[in-house]
Amino acid sequence: MSSEQTPETGGKSLFSLQRRERLMEELRAHGAITVRDIAVKLGVSELTIRRDVNTLADEGLVSRVHGGATLPSPLDRSVAVGRPSAHSYSVGMVVPSLDYYWPQVISGARGEAEAQNLRILVRGSAYDAADNRRQVQALLDTQNIDGLIVAPDMGGERGKELLRWLNALPIPVILAERRAPSEIPAHRLEWVATDHSFGAGMAVRHLWQEGHRMIGCLTDSTSPTSPHVVRGWKQALAALKIPLEKSIHEDSAKLDNGDRAKHFDHVLDLCRSTGTTAMLVHSDTQAVAFVQHCVDRGVDVPGSMAIVGYDDEVAYLAEPAISAVRPPKSYVGKVAVQLMAARLAEGRMRPVHRIDLNPELIVRESSVGAPRGLAGVVLEDSL
């Protein structure tokens, strides 16, 4: 029997309730969902999930966002049941993902918006400047927004042009987890961002304290976070007098599963030849994949290879659990709303604020203990 039965079949009510319960469970666990991911997970059409989201939104249980849903703030719920809203301003928020990293940022923003009597209107976008601009324009065209919190893609000429456009908007703009490069005269843009360079340095110093003297770095150059991680890694190596020219830095951008396995083998070969006993890996998902590859190849983690991940989204799920740098995601959203509220209240008289937040290092099994290295370890064929 299909879970997308029509009312005439008599079975829709039960299955609809079950689906909506699952939607609410996912929202409570992650803070946000995307229609596409939930449709795949539940084995139903995206249209069915959109209908479920609309039903839950009409009941005041979720807030619709572009491409998905989030948990509503208490103020959203009061509107849904007919009580008057106390919103003083409406703020648009455009983020590049609703399922990795950003749900906690959204949650922090919503919580602070409630305290500040602001209304947050969230739209999901992509890591693409053109789509970022479309989503911002849609908010400007269809909603009476007073300010904007956005995490734009800043790569290439399109990214630079997007920053110039955002800087010229007639409403305040706060960048979240982004900083305008010095070559862009974005004098009006404010931002709040994690100091990822500091986080990478923490990871390197932790590994040094555990006894590692050659510490490599594995990143994904398509991520806007990776350049900051690499800079922090290099700065820490210099401070600890670890020779950069002998240290491993590999890029795993745009590799499919087959290429990724070959690339990880290449990284392990480099580790063996250089005496590298530890790796800082961005992002979390890549760190999990690298740990699994080490296990498949018979490389003991952390004995022969210590690993620290970055983002702390899924690192705890690995076996062994992965130490990871954890950005203060909810506080990025919270502080962004605080900056916006202050800007809306004080206007142009307020100086431009640009704030860095420090991450924390969560130490788990993958990086604890004296190093043995890869010398004498015979890499096994994968199963």
N, C-alpha and C positions, 0 to 999 in steps of 0.2 A: 504494500500500500504506500503510495507516495505521500510525502509530507507536504506536497503542494496541492492537495485535493481541493476541489471546489466545494462550496457550502452544501451542494446537493448530496455529496457523498456521505455527510454526517460525521466525517473524521477530522475536519479542519480544526475545530475548536481545540481539541486535545493537542494536536501537533503544533498549532500556533502558540499555545501556552508554553509548551516545552521549548520551542525555539526562542521565545521571548525571555524565558527564564535563563537560557544559555546566553543570550545577548547581555542580560543584566549581570550575569556572573563574569563574563569577559570584561564588561565595563568596570565592575567593581575591582577586578584584578589589575587592569591596565590603565584605567582612566579614560580610554578612547578606543574606538573600533573603526575599521574600515569595512564598507559594504563588501568589497571584493574578497578580503581575507575571510570574513565570517561566512560568506556564501560558499567558499571552497571548503572551509572547515566543517560546515553543517551539510554539505552536499545538496544545496538548493540553489535556485537562481538568484542573481543579484536583485531582480525585481521583487522577489519574495522578501528578501532582507530589507529592502527599502520600504516595503509596506509595513513590515514589523517595526522598523524605526519610526515611521510616521505614526503608527498606533501608539507606541510608547511615548513619543513626543507629545501627542494629543493628551495623554494621561499625565503629562508633566514629569515623567520618569527619566527622560533623556533630553539632551539638547541636540538638534540637528546641526551638523557642520557639513561642509562640502565633502562628499565622498564617504561620509560616515556619521558617527555620533559620539558625544561625550556625556559624562555625568553632568547634570545641571547644578548650578549653585542654588542655595536656598532662595535667593531672590528670583531666580528663574521659576522655581516651583511655585512661589507666591503668585506670580503672574498667571501660571497655568491654572490655578484654582480660583482666580478671580479677584485676588487681593491687589491693591494698587502697588505699582513698582516705585521704589525710591531712587531710581537711577538718576544721577545728575548728568552723566555723560555716557556716550556710547563709543567703544574703542574696538576697531577691527584688529584681528590677529591672524596673520598668514604664516603657516609653518610648513616645512617641506615634507613632513611625514606625520601620520597619525598612529603609527604602530611601533616605532623604534625611537627611543630617546625623548621624543617630543610630548608624549602624553603627560609625563610628570611636569614638564614646563607649563603645559596648558593648565594642569591641575593647580599649580602654584599661582598662576595668573588669575584663575577663577576665584580661588580662595581670597586673594588680596582684593580683587575687584568687589567682592561682597563687602569687605571691610571698608572700602573706599566709596561705596555706592556707585560703582561704575558697572556698565553692561559690557560684557565681552562677546564679540561675534567672531567665531573661529571659522577659518576656511583652510582645508588641507590643500597643499600644492605639491610640487616636485622639486628636485634639485635642478631647476631649470629657470633661468632668468626670464624667459618669455612667458612661461606659465605663472611665475611669481607676479609678473606685472598684470597678467590677465585677472588673477584672483584679487589683487589690490584694486584694479579698476572696477571689478564687479562690486566690491564693497562700496567704492566711491559712487557708483552709478545707482545702486539699489538700496543702500542704507545711509542714514543720516549720521555718519560717524564723525567724531570730534578729534580722533587721534588714531594712530596706527602703530601696532607692534608687529615687526616682520623679521623673518630670518631669510634674507634673499641669497640667491646664488650670485656670487661676485666674480666668477671666473670669466676671463676673456673680455672682449669689447662689449658684449651684451650685458655682462654683469656690471661693468663700469658705467654704461649708459643707464642701467636700472638705478644705480646709486645716485647718479646725477638727477634723475627724474624724481626719486624719493626725496632728495634734499630740496627740490624745488616745489614740493607739494605745499598747499596752503594750510595744512594741518600738521601738528607735531608728529614726528616719526621716531620711534625707539627701535634700534636693532637688537635682536636677541641672539646671543651666541655668534655675533658677527662684529667686526670692526672695519670701518672704511679704511682702505689703504691710504698712505700719506699722499700719493699722487692724485687722489680724487679730492677736490676742494669741497668736501661735504661738511661745511662749517656748522650747519644747523642740526645734523644728525646726532642723536644721543644713543648710547648703547650700554648694555650690561652683558658681560661675557665671562665665561670661565677662563682662568689663566691656565690654559692647557700646557704651556711651556713649564710652568711651575709644577704641574702634575707629573709630567714626564720626568722632571728632575727628581721628584720624590721617589718615583719608581726606581730610577737608576741608583740613587743613594741607598735605598733599601736593599737592592741586590748587592751593592758594594759591601754593605754591612754584613750580609750573609756570606761573604767571602769570594764573590765573583770579581774577577779582574778584567775580563773581556765580555762586554755587554753589547749585544747587537740590537737592531731596531727593524721591525717589519711593519710597514704601513701601506695604506691605500691612497694614492695620490689624488683620487677623485673626490675624497672627503675634504671638506673645508677645515676639519680639525687637524688632519695629518701634518700640514706644514708647521703648526705650532708644536705638535708633539715632537717632530724631528728637531726643531730648533731647541727645545728644552733638553732633548737627549744629547745633542751636540754640546750645549753649554755645560751640562753635568759631566760629560766625558772630559771636557777641558779642565773643569774645576778639580776633577779627580786625577788628572794627568794620565788618562787612558788615551793612547794614540788614535786619533780619528781615522787616519789613513789605513790603519790595520783593523778597523772595526766594521762590522757588517751592517749595511743599510740596504734593504731590499724592498721593492715596490710590488704589491700584488694586485694592482688595479686591473679590472676587467679580465680576470681569469675564470674560465669555466672549470668544472670539477676535475676533468682530466688534466688540464694544464696546471691547475692548482696543486695536484699531487706531485707532478714533476717539479714544480717550483719549490714546494716544501722539501723535496729530496735535495734540490740544489742548495737550499738554505742550510740543511743539515750537513751537507758536504762542506760548505763554507765554514760552518761552525767547527767542524772537525779540523780543517786545515789551519784555522786561525786560533784555535784554542778557546773559542767562545763557549761559555757555559751558561749564558742566560740571554733571554730575548725579551724586549718590550714590544708588545704586539698591539697595534690599533687596526681594527676595532675589536670589541668583545667577540663578535661572531667569528672573526678571523682567528682570534686567540683560541677559541673552542675548537675550530677546525685544525689548527696547528697542533694543539694538545692531542687531539684524536689521531692525527697523522703520526705523531711521535710514538704514541702507544701502539699503533699498527706496525710501526717499524722496529719495535722492541727497544725504544729509547725511554729510559725511566725518567719520569717527571715527578719530583724536581731533581732527583739525584744526578742524572746525566745532563739534563737541560731544565733550568728554572725558567718560568714564564710569568710575566705580569701583563695582564690585558688592560684595555682602556675603554671606559664608558660604564662598566659594571651594570650592564643590562641583563646578560645571560651567563656571566662568568661563573656564578655559583652553581650552575646546572652541570658543569663539566665534571669529569672524573679523571684525575683529582680536581677538586674545586680550585678555580683560578683566582689568584690575587689580582686585584684590579684597581685602577684609579677611578674614583667615583666623582664626576662633576656634580655640583649642587643644583640639579636640574630644576627642582621645584622653586628654589630660591631665585633662579634666573627669571622665571615667570613672575614671581612675587615682586622682585626688585624692579622689573620692567614696568609693572603696573604702578608701583610707588613713584617711579620717575615720571610716568605719564600723568598721574594724579597731580603731582607737584607742578609739572609744566602747565597743565590746564588751569590750575589754580593761580599760578604766579605770572604766566604769560612770558613775554619776551624779556622781562626784567631779570628772570632767573638765569644764572650762568649755565652753559651747556655742561651736562654731567656725563661722564664716561667711566663706567665702573667695572673693575675686575673682581671676580670672586674666586677664592682658592678652592680647589677640589680636595678630597681626602683619599688616602690609600687604605684599601681594605685588604688586609693580609690574610691569605688562605694557604692551603696546602701546597700549591704549585710553585711557591718561591721560597719555602722555608727549609733550611738545612745547608750543611757544607757541600760545596760542589765536588763532583767526581769527574765531570766532563765526558766527552764522547770517545776519548782514547780507548781503544780496545773494544768498543761497542760495534758489533756487526749488524748493519741495518737489515732487518728482515723484509721479505717481500710482503706487500699488502695482501690481505685475504680477498 
